[in-house]
Amino acid sequence: MSGLPCDVARWKLLAGAGVDIVGPFEENNRAFTVFINKGDGSTQSTGFGDPFTVASRFWLGFAGPGGWGFRTSLWNFNQEQHLTAALDGFAPHGSVIFSASPLGVGVETGTVLLAPGNADIMNTAQRLTVTVLDFEATREIEAGNFFLLLSAGCRLARISQHYNVDVLNTANDFTADAETIQLRSGQRFIGAGPTVALQAWYPIIGGFSLYGTVRGSFLFGDFHQFANTSTVQAVGGTITETLGDNASFCHGAAVPMGELELGVQWSGEWGRFHPFLRTGVEAKTFFNALSGSTVQEVNGDSASLNSNLSFFGVTFQAGVNY
């Protein structure tokens, strides 16, 4: 609905926008692992957090007198995080900080300059972007006090995640001696497939109503992942760059997706304008959408697991039917 239905049978223009305050929750999302060689072999892994970030949404459509219509909508999320760890030169011999190891490719502290009085610094950064675009046919149905909107069509989605690491020493001086070790990696899924949804409204008092949305999608597309390392070193002011490990992986992928939204809506009527405001809670999950970054263990082993990507939060929307 996007506002409550009109009594007069006519063509309607449906438009709206909103902001979602959501936190992404991803399995196996490590930033680095710290090992301090105290004799007990203990390690401590640190993962990127799940901070809430503002995502945007827009939709535009129309509905005819018979209840049939069309709608297109867009949802976009973009988040960047940074985490840092330091290994002091006074740390016990054999201590190390490992990065995560996408495709088994990773870096670690241990620059040639590391010594008592300085430290190796590991800077990690992650950027996650998700864009979802829908094109749907819609059907409005009145069932008693309920107003229903059925929709079916095509969903296009792009999920992109980059994980980058820089290891440097606090004593770096590229006019003399210095060393920087880098890891650059990323993964991306682009797919399209069918999507179906049911939205329902139930009036409670005045212009207020309860609303809910449930949606399921199945996306077919391509998954691509890459990782590479390099080292930049200065010796007596002479700078050289050495390429290290390099890996890439591509395959076809199928990603199911589910969404749920529940909340309260207010609808008004100003002539032919029917504005509305709504707020609610939402959850959506892309199943097996990403490859969890492996975390290297001290014994050299590593493991990789498929990773679900979920979003939970609240939504605030406004729109108009005309």
LINNOR-V279624 format. One record per backbone hydrogen bond with DSSP energy under -0.5 kcal/mol. NH is the residue of the N-H (numbers start at 1). CO is the residue of the C=O. E is the energy in kcal/mol with one decimal. If there is no record, write none. Layout:
NH/CO/E, NH/CO/E
This chain:
10/8/-0.6, 12/63/-2.6, 14/61/-3.0, 15/320/-2.1, 16/59/-2.0, 17/318/-2.7, 18/57/-2.2, 19/316/-2.3, 20/55/-2.8, 21/314/-2.7, 22/20/-0.8, 22/53/-2.3, 23/312/-2.5, 24/51/-0.6, 25/310/-3.2, 26/24/-0.5, 27/308/-1.2, 29/26/-0.6, 30/28/-1.1, 31/46/-3.0, 32/46/-1.7, 33/98/-2.7, 34/44/-2.9, 35/96/-2.9, 36/42/-0.6, 37/35/-0.6, 38/36/-1.9, 44/34/-2.2, 46/32/-3.0, 48/29/-1.7, 53/22/-3.1, 55/20/-3.3, 56/76/-2.1, 57/18/-2.1, 58/74/-2.1, 59/16/-2.2, 60/72/-2.4, 61/14/-2.9, 62/70/-2.4, 63/12/-1.9, 64/68/-3.6, 67/64/-2.0, 69/138/-2.2, 70/62/-2.1, 71/136/-2.7, 72/60/-2.6, 73/134/-1.6, 74/58/-2.8, 75/132/-2.5, 76/56/-2.6, 77/130/-2.7, 79/128/-2.6, 81/126/-2.9, 83/124/-2.1, 85/122/-2.1, 87/120/-2.9, 88/86/-0.6, 89/118/-2.6, 91/88/-2.2, 95/92/-1.9, 96/35/-2.5, 98/33/-2.9, 99/107/-2.5, 100/31/-0.9, 101/294/-4.9, 104/101/-2.3, 105/102/-2.0, 106/104/-0.6, 109/97/-1.7, 114/111/-1.3, 118/115/-2.1, 120/87/-2.3, 121/168/-3.6, 122/85/-3.2, 123/121/-0.6, 123/166/-3.0, 124/83/-3.2, 124/122/-0.5, 125/164/-2.4, 126/81/-2.5, 127/162/-2.1, 128/79/-2.9, 129/160/-2.7, 130/77/-2.4, 131/158/-2.3, 132/75/-2.7, 133/156/-3.0, 134/73/-2.6, 135/154/-2.4, 136/71/-2.9, 137/152/-2.8, 138/69/-2.1, 139/150/-2.4, 140/67/-2.4, 141/148/-2.7, 143/141/-0.5, 143/146/-2.5, 146/143/-2.0, 147/201/-2.0, 148/141/-3.5, 149/199/-2.6, 150/139/-2.6, 151/197/-2.1, 152/137/-2.0, 153/195/-2.3, 154/135/-2.7, 155/193/-3.2, 156/133/-3.1, 157/191/-2.7, 158/131/-2.4, 159/189/-2.8, 160/129/-2.7, 161/187/-2.7, 162/127/-2.3, 163/185/-1.8, 164/125/-2.5, 165/183/-2.5, 166/123/-2.4, 167/181/-3.2, 168/121/-2.3, 169/179/-0.6, 170/119/-2.5, 172/169/-1.9, 173/177/-2.0, 176/173/-2.5, 178/234/-2.0, 180/232/-2.7, 181/167/-2.6, 182/230/-3.0, 183/165/-2.6, 184/228/-2.7, 185/163/-1.0, 186/226/-2.0, 187/161/-2.5, 188/224/-2.6, 189/159/-2.7, 190/222/-1.9, 191/157/-2.4, 192/220/-2.3, 193/155/-2.0, 195/153/-1.9, 196/216/-2.4, 197/151/-2.4, 198/214/-2.4, 199/149/-2.2, 200/212/-2.3, 201/147/-2.0, 202/210/-2.4, 203/145/-0.7, 204/208/-2.5, 205/208/-1.1, 208/205/-2.6, 209/265/-2.3, 210/202/-2.6, 211/263/-2.3, 212/200/-2.0, 213/261/-2.8, 214/198/-2.2, 215/259/-2.0, 216/196/-2.3, 217/257/-2.6, 218/194/-2.0, 219/255/-2.4, 220/192/-2.7, 221/253/-2.6, 222/190/-2.0, 223/251/-3.0, 224/188/-2.5, 225/249/-2.8, 226/186/-2.5, 227/247/-2.5, 228/184/-2.1, 229/245/-2.3, 230/182/-1.8, 231/242/-2.6, 232/180/-3.0, 233/231/-0.5, 233/240/-2.9, 234/178/-2.8, 235/238/-2.2, 237/176/-3.3, 238/235/-1.6, 239/237/-0.6, 240/233/-2.8, 242/231/-3.0, 244/229/-3.1, 247/227/-2.8, 249/225/-2.7, 251/223/-2.0, 253/221/-2.7, 255/219/-3.0, 256/254/-0.5, 257/217/-2.5, 258/285/-1.8, 259/215/-2.3, 260/283/-2.6, 261/213/-2.4, 262/281/-2.2, 263/211/-2.3, 264/279/-2.5, 265/209/-3.0, 266/277/-3.3, 267/207/-2.2, 268/275/-2.8, 270/273/-3.4, 273/270/-2.2, 274/321/-2.4, 276/319/-2.2, 277/266/-2.4, 278/317/-2.3, 279/264/-2.3, 280/315/-1.7, 281/262/-2.7, 282/313/-2.6, 283/260/-2.4, 284/311/-2.1, 285/258/-2.3, 286/309/-3.2, 287/256/-2.5, 287/285/-0.6, 289/286/-0.7, 289/307/-0.7, 290/307/-2.0, 292/290/-0.6, 292/305/-2.6, 293/28/-0.7, 294/101/-0.5, 295/303/-0.6, 296/99/-0.7, 296/294/-0.5, 297/301/-2.9, 300/297/-1.8, 307/290/-2.8, 309/286/-2.6, 310/25/-2.4, 310/308/-0.5, 311/284/-2.8, 312/23/-1.6, 313/282/-1.9, 314/21/-1.9, 315/280/-2.6, 316/19/-2.4, 317/278/-2.8, 318/17/-2.6, 319/276/-2.0, 320/15/-2.6, 321/274/-1.5, 322/13/-2.4
